[in-house]
């Protein structure tokens, strides 16, 4: 474990990698970031659709 893992300004991904003895994760490139943001938006839309159906059933 490194000293970086003990400081609070270190990102969680870096601390986890240090704890597991893995190399530091590389940041996303632009295409990966777009895909990740789209994946998050799709998940949000699915949750919203589920909640809307539940609200309609409860009404």
Backbone as a ProteinNet text record, in pm:
[ID]
protein_1_A
[PRIMARY]
XXXXXXXXXXXXXXXXXXXXXXXXXXXXXXXXXXXXXXXXXXXXXXXXXXXXXXXXXXX
[TERTIARY]
84.6	0	89.1	44.6	124.3	69.9	149.9	103.9	-13.6	-23	-134.5	-268.5	-271.6	-396.6	-449.9	-367	-409.6	-458.4	-444.6	-486.6	-627.1	-700.6	-839.8	-855.4	-753.4	-765.3	-733.3	-706.2	-676.7	-808.9	-833	-958.7	-976	-1100.8	-1126.1	-1070.2	-1075.3	-1024.6	-874.6	-804.2	-659.4	-630.2	-709	-689.9	-718.3	-826.3	-860	-750.5	-701.2	-593.1	-470.7	-437.7	-322.3	-344.9	-465.1	-495.5	-485.4	-526.1	-524.4	-391.1	-300.3	-170.7	-177.7	-275.2	-293	-239.9	-210.1	-167.3	-283.3	-247.2	-348.6	-431.9	-565.6	-649.6	-623.4	-633	-613.3	-746.2	-742.1	-867.1	-929.8	-1060.8	-1132	-1084.5	-1085.4	-1067.1	-1205.4	-1212.5	-1338.9	-1450.5	-1419.6	-1521.5	-1570.4	-1479.6	-1519.5	-1604.6	-1568.5	-1646	-1787.1	-1799.6	-1932.7	-2014.7	-1953.1	-2024.1	-2068.5	-1982.8	-2016.3	-2131.1	-2125.1	-2232.1	-2364.1	-2358.6	-2479.5	-2535.4	-2447.4	-2489.5	-2559.8	-2503.8	-2567.6	-2704.5	-2713	-2840.1	-2944.4	-2903.3	-2995.6	-3047.5	-2959.5	-3000.2	-3097.7	-3071	-3162.2	-3299.6	-3301.6	-3428.3	-3505.2	-3437	-3503.2	-3563.2	-3488.1	-3539.2	-3660.5	-3652.9	-3765.5	-3889.1	-3871.5	-3985.1	-4046.9	-3964.1	-4014.7	-4092.9	-4037.6	-4105.6	-4237.6	-4240.6	-4363.7	-4471	-4433	-4530.4	-4582.5	-4496.1	-4539.8	-4633.3	-4604.2	-4692.8	-4831	-4833.3	-4962.2	-5042.1	-4975.4	-5044.6	-5097.4	-5023.2	-5061.4	-5176.3	-5194.9	-5297.5	-5435.5
-117.1	0	123.3	227.6	348.7	455.5	559.4	671.4	742.6	738.8	802.3	745.5	619.8	555.1	608.4	676.5	727.1	870.7	940.4	1079.1	1088.7	1192.6	1204.6	1269	1335.1	1399.8	1306	1181	1081.3	1017.6	1006.4	946.8	803.6	763.1	627.3	518.3	540	437.8	416.9	524.1	513.9	446.1	478.8	415.1	265.4	228.6	86.8	12.3	71.3	7.5	-11.7	87.9	76.5	-34.5	-43	-146.9	-286.7	-298.9	-429.4	-459.2	-362.3	-381.8	-379.8	-306.4	-297.6	-163.6	-154.7	-25.4	74.7	200.9	306.4	302.3	315.8	311.3	430.3	406.7	514	587.8	718.1	792.3	753.3	774.1	746.4	839.6	789.9	881	937.7	1024.6	1092.1	994.3	893.5	796.2	714.7	674	598.3	683.4	810.9	900.8	919.2	938.1	951.6	825.2	709.2	582.4	566.1	602.8	592.3	686.8	810.1	906	860	799.9	746.6	630.2	544.7	432.1	482.8	587.5	646.3	704.8	776.7	837	728.8	620.2	509.2	449	431.3	377.6	469.9	601.4	698.4	692.1	680.4	673.9	547.3	435.9	311.7	321.6	379.6	396.4	488.2	597.7	691.1	623	538.5	466	369.8	302.3	210.4	287.5	399.5	479.8	535.9	576.8	629.4	521	399.1	288.3	260.5	262.2	237.3	347.2	473	582.1	567.6	526.7	508.6	395.5	287.5	174.9	212	294.1	332.1	434.4	504.8	610.2	553.8
0	0	0	-70.4	-78.6	14.3	33.6	114.9	51	-82.9	-152.6	-109	-71.9	-34.3	98.1	175.3	305.3	300.4	190	181.9	124.6	166.7	123.9	-12.6	-66.6	-196.8	-312.8	-282.5	-384.9	-428.4	-559.5	-607.6	-555.4	-530.1	-481.1	-571.7	-704.1	-795.4	-775	-748.9	-726.1	-591.9	-489.7	-358.1	-366.2	-435.9	-449.8	-524	-631.7	-707.1	-618.3	-535.7	-446.6	-344	-289.9	-190.8	-250.8	-377.1	-444.5	-512	-509.6	-573.1	-725	-779.4	-923.8	-974.1	-1102.2	-1156.7	-1152.8	-1149.2	-1145.9	-1273.3	-1262.1	-1382.4	-1472.4	-1603	-1700.5	-1719.2	-1741.1	-1764.7	-1898	-1907.4	-2031.8	-2141.6	-2265.7	-2378.8	-2413.1	-2513	-2544	-2580.4	-2659.7	-2701.7	-2582.5	-2496.6	-2378.4	-2284.4	-2269	-2183.5	-2239	-2370.7	-2432.9	-2411.5	-2431	-2412.6	-2267.5	-2173.8	-2031.5	-1996.4	-2044.9	-2017.1	-2079.4	-2198	-2261	-2180.3	-2130.3	-2047.4	-1921.1	-1858.5	-1740.2	-1775.1	-1886.7	-1928	-1957.6	-2022.1	-2049.6	-1919.2	-1823.7	-1694.2	-1624	-1627.6	-1567.5	-1633.9	-1765.7	-1838.9	-1802.2	-1787.6	-1749.1	-1609.6	-1516.4	-1380.2	-1380.4	-1455.2	-1462.5	-1519.9	-1621.1	-1680.3	-1579	-1503.3	-1400.6	-1295.1	-1249.1	-1147.4	-1199.9	-1326.1	-1385.3	-1389.6	-1427.7	-1429.3	-1289.3	-1190.8	-1052.7	-1003.9	-1042.2	-1000.7	-1065	-1192.8	-1260.3	-1195.3	-1158.8	-1095.6	-957.8	-886.7	-750.9	-751.9	-863.7	-869.5	-886.1
[MASK]
+++++++++++++++++++++++++++++++++++++++++++++++++++++++++++

